[in-house]
Amino acid sequence: MADSASLLFNPHTYDPEHFDPETRRLLRATVDWFEARGKRRLIEDYRSRAWLGDFLDFAAREGLFATFLTPASAAGKDDQRWDTARIAALNEIFGFYGLDYWYAWQVTILGLGPVWQSDNAEARARAAELLAQGEVFAFGLSEKTHGADIYSTDMLLTPDGEGGFRASGSKYYIGNGNAAGLVSVFGRRTDVEGPDGYVFFAADSRHEAYQLVKNVVDSSKYVSEFRLADYPVAPADILHTGRAAFDAALNTVNVGKFNLCTASIGICEHAMYEAVTHASNRILYGRPVTAFPHVRRELTDAYVRLVGMKLFSDRAVDYFRSAGPDDRRYLLFNPMTKMKVTTEGEKVIDLMWDVIAAKGFEKDNYFAQAAVEIRGLPKLEGTVHVNLALILKFMHNHLLNPVDHPAVPTRLDAADDAFLFQQGPARGLGSVRFHDWRTAFDAYTEVPNVARFREQADALCTFVETAAPGEEQSRDLDLLLAVGQLFALVVHGQLILEQARLTGLDEELLDELFAVLVRDFSAHAVELHGKDSATEDQQNWALGAVRRPVVDAARSTRIWERVEALSGAYEMGQ
C-alpha cells in the first residue's frame, strides 16, 4: 500500500527510476535547480514579474527542451524523442514551482506543433537547430478580435510574385512572442477564398517587420501582442497550406493543451504541503485546526481529488502514446484533461483555502500564487464550456456502442510518439469508438462507493436512451453543459479505475475518492433538474439519479491520517 506522500511529487525524495538514465538526470537536475534557487527567489521573481532568462539559460545548458521536444525524426542525439510520459512529468515539476516556467515550455510545444507536422524539411531542420541553441517557440494563432476562431483570421498573406508572400496583420495572446526564435503563424491568402487559402508559416520575432506591441498580462509570462508589417514569407517558411493548415492548428492543440492537466497537478501538490503543514500547526480555541471535523473533511476531499487527478492524467498518457489511425480515443481524453482535471484543481485549491483562510494571501507562501495560477488552466483553452461541448460529441458511442480494442498497457517506455504529428484530418469525432467503460467498474464491484457510482453511470445510459435532449433542446447549450458534466464524471471515474488497477492502489483510498464523485454526480443531476428547459421526464430522471455515498467513519479516519502525515513532509528551502 502506498503512503500518502509517495502518491504526491516530493522534491526531497523524487527519483523517476521508471525512466531512462538521461531522462532521470534531466528531471532531477530541473528539480535541483529550482530547489537551489529557493522559495524566496521563486516568490520574488513571481511578484516582480521578472522575465525567465536565467531559467531558459539553465534549460539551454542542459539541453532540456531539445532533448524532450525534438522528435526522433528530427533528432541529432540518441536521447531526443517526443515522449508524452516524460513531457507530463516535466509539466508537473514546472507547475509545482510556478506556472510562468511551465508556460514558456508549454507555448514552445505549441509553436513546434505545426513544424513537426510539416513536410518542410528545411523548416524542421531549422527548428531542431534552434532547440539545440536553447531557443523558445511561439504559436501565432489567436487574434484580438476573433480569439481562436481560425475561420476568421485577419492575418493576410499577399502573393509577392516569386512564390512567396508578404504577411500583414496582428496576433494577440501569443506566449513567448517577445523572444521566440520561430513563431508558427496562421493566416490566409488574399487571392484564394475558403479553406484552400489557409497558410501556416514560420516567422522570426527578431525580424524588423515583426513588431512587438506589448505583454497583455501583468506577469513574468510574456503573453504578447505582435504585428507583422509586410513581413516577407519565403517558400522555405511555409509549413502548411489549405486544409492541412487548418488541421495542423487543431492537431497542435490536441498535442499541446494536454499539458494543462499535469501543470494543475503540480500546483496543487505544492499548495497541499503548505496547507496541511499550516493547518496541523495552527492552534485555535486550544486545539489544532485539524481537530475540527469540517477541516478534516475538506482536506481529505482535497487530497483524494488530487489523487484522482493524478490517476486520470497518468492513464490518459497511455492512450495518447498508444494512439493511431484506428484508435483515436485520446480525442476524448484530451478535452477531459483540459476541462475536468483542471477544474478539479480549482476545487482542490478552494478546499484548502477554506481551511487556511487568511494564510492563503500571505506573500511569503507559494499558496498565494497557486490560488491565482490554478484559475488560468481551465481557461487557457477555449474555456470549460468549449471543452464540455467537445466531450459531448463522444457521449453516445462511449456509453452505448463499445467495441473491442486491444488492451492499452502502461506506457513509460522510451519510445517516440510519432503519431501525434501524423493525426490527419481534424474531423470525424462522432465516429470514434471506445472499449466498454463498464469493464473498469466491474473490477471493483466490492468497493461500496464505486458500486454506488456505477448505479449513477448506468442511470446516465438510461437517460441517453430515453430522455436525451431532442432537436430543440440540442440548441440549449446551458442544458447540454449540465449533461456534459455528468458524462465527464463517468469518463473520469473510468480512467481512475483503470489506473488504480494498473498501479495497485488500495481500495480504501479508492472508496473515499468515489464517495466524492458520487456527491458530484448528485450535485450535477440536481443542477440538470433545475434547468429552465428540462422536460418532466428529465427532471424525474435527475432526481432519481441522486445517491448518497456509502459512509464509513473508520475508513474516512484512516484516510485522514494519511493526509495529516503530509504535515512537514516537504517545505521549500529559503
Secondary structure, DSSP 8 states (H G I E B T S, - for coil): ---TGGGS--TTT---TTS-HHHHHHHHHHHHHHHHHHHHHHHHHHHHT---HHHHHHHHHHTHHHHHHS-GGG-SSTT----HHHHHHHHHHHHHH-HHHHHHHHHHHHHHHHHHT---HHHHHHHHHHHHTT--EEEE--BTTTBT-GGG---EEEE-SSS-EEEEEEEEEEETTTT-SEEEEEEEESSS-GGGGEEEEEE-TTSTTEEEEEESSSSSS-EEEEEEEEEEE-GGGEEEETHHHHHHHHHHHHHHGGGHHHHHHHHHHHHHHHHHHHHHH-EETTEEGGGSHHHHHHHHHHHHHHHHHHHHHHHHHHHHHT-BTTB-THHHHHHHIIIIIHHHHHHHHHHHHHHHGGGGG-TTSHHHHHHHHHHHGGGSSSHHHHHHHHHHTTHHHHHH------------SS---GGGG----S--GGG-----THHHHHTTTTSHHHHHHHHHHHHHHHHHHHT---TTGGG-HHHHHHHHHHHHHHHHHHHHHHHHHHHT--HHHHHHHHHHHHHHHHHHHHHHHT-TT--HHHHHHHHHT-------HHHHHHHHHHHHTTTTT-----
